Amino acid sequence: MVTCTGLVNWAALMTPIMYYQVFIRFSLVWRPLLVCCLLANGLVTAQAAPRHTAEDTLRLQKGLGELFVDPGFYSILEDPTNQLTLAQVQQQSWSSRFNANHPDNRAIRNTSSTYWMRLTLHNTNRAEQHWYLETFDSHIGYLTFYHPTNAGRYDSIYTGAERPFASRQYPYKNFLFPLPLQAGQTQTYYLKFQSTSKTSFLSRLRNEQLLAAHTQTEYGLLGAFYGILFIMVVYNLCIYLFIGEQTYLRYVLYVLSCSLLFLSEDGLGFQFFWPSWPWLNSLVNTGTPLLLLLTFSYYARMFLDAPQQLPRYDRLTRMVVLISAGLLLLDMLVLETGLSFWLYMLPYGMIYYAALQVYWKGFKPARYFLLAHALVAISVLFLITRKLGISFFTNTFTVYSMNMALVLEVAVLSYALGDKIKGIKDATIRAQEKVVKQLRKRHQAQDQLVEQLRQNQELKDQLNSDLEAQVAKRTEELRRQSETIVAQNRELLQANGLLALQSAAIEKLNTYLDAGFQHRPGELAGMRRNRHHGNAGQPTQPGTFHDALRQQHGQS
């Protein structure tokens, strides 16, 4: 978790991203309130603040451990020429131009100018006490701290985000400067700011005891915070490696982008990972918001099933994200207009609207997505109020709300992802059960069909057997009949042969008889009479006539 120091550091780079989410998600309620606050703040400033007002002396009273350096306790001088020295700004001509109500008294607006800040402290304690000045913004490119010495001169400390981390006098994530004050002593300190980004002037004073305790607590909580993010990354990466679900990999990339963004914002990345490479620190500070936009849109679209649920809207969202990313990169590297807020606003708003749409369509995991980002939006709202100088909501809970919100977001989104996978698994199981039931019914129908086919086969086999038996019987009958017919035919042929022979013999006999009767007609007639008279009253003996013929034939 990050203290007020780390959270105010967020205001420099993260507010474009977070402003966008707040105004999109709570526009109907919070936007009018914020506009009223801005107008009221501007009106009060315009009416009550005279120009070129000197800063008040900040008194370090007994019993105080820390003090927030309100803009009324320091004054600002802008140097458009970037050539003024400490000796020059101490001269009356320039010293009178320091203004506690300068329009840029909270942050650098003109990145081409050099800004000087003057701070006057008075130690009301009776004993010497060691105090430290801590700037909230760790992205100041070049920062020079001038502090008076006992000899009446000023020593300087040169540091900044564009210099190696070793240039800092104390190994701390923010810029920390010592303020040795004798009892009852009043000292004036100067800070020189040069930065290519719109960084903040806000700072805090802490004594030595409270600073030590705060540092231990802060780094411990930050370690726990990054430990949770690391655990979530490893956990979801293992799930991805085991089940191969692409959504887990997208979620891991999103959490890594958030972690990298936090490391660049609170200064721990520069302190522990790339302390000797200021150019890499600048590259990370510039690129992580863009990386977060791409990974968040990549993960959110797939988590919400936007390509399936809202195909046309998803194509439009993807096009807007890519165009916004290109314009954002162009603005960061070339244009530097400071309008990146609007470039973040549109794609994040479209993604959140897509979440609402799929939730209304019945996609239940979307409710976790909406809840997680609503928590982040509320924490950003507290950050915006502090950025605007509204301290009504400033307390321990609101100061730590950003990190708590991110931890809750990561946990809720992880649970939502698991719930989505579980829903898919349950739907798959239900579909499988339905398929199993259908297969069971189909198998039952198949079993019935097989049984029917078996019965049909048995019936067919029985019918075939009966038919074969009948065919065999009929075949046997036909064979017998055929044999009988063949035998009868044979007998008929033999009879026909005999008849033919007899016919031929008769034919021949008739021929001979005709020839013989012609020569002996009287003999033949006598024979007929003899036969007639001799055989009268007696049965004709079979074969007599034939015998007579044969006899006659033999005689012939």
ABEGO torsion letter per residue (X at the ends): XBBAAAAAAAAAAAAAAAAAAAAAAAAAAAAAAAAAAAAAAAAAAAAABBBGBBBBBBBBBBGBABBBBBAAABBBBBBAAGABBAAAAABAAAAAABBAABAAAABBABAABBBBBBBBBBBABABBBBBBBBBABAABABBBBBBBBAAGBBBBBBBEAABBAAABABBBABBBBBBBBBBGBBBBBBBBBBBABBBBABBBBBBAAAAAAAAAAAAAAAAAAAAAAAAAAAAAAAAAAAAGBAAAAAAAAAAAAAAAAAAAAAGAAAAAABAABAAAAAAAAAAAAAAAAAAAAAAAAAAAGAAAABAAAAAAAAAAAAAAAAAAAAAAAAAGAGAAAAAAAAAAAAAAAAAAAAAAAGBAAAAAAAAAAAAAAAAAAAAAAAAAGBAAABBAAAAAAAAAAAAAAAAAAAAAAAAAAAAAAAAAAAAAAAAAAAAAAAAAAAAAAAAAAAAAAAAAAAAAAAAAAAAAAAAAAAAAAAAAAAAAAAAAAAAAAAAAAAAAAAAAAAAAAAAAAAABAAAAAAAAAAAAAAABGBBBBBGAAAAAAAAAAAAX
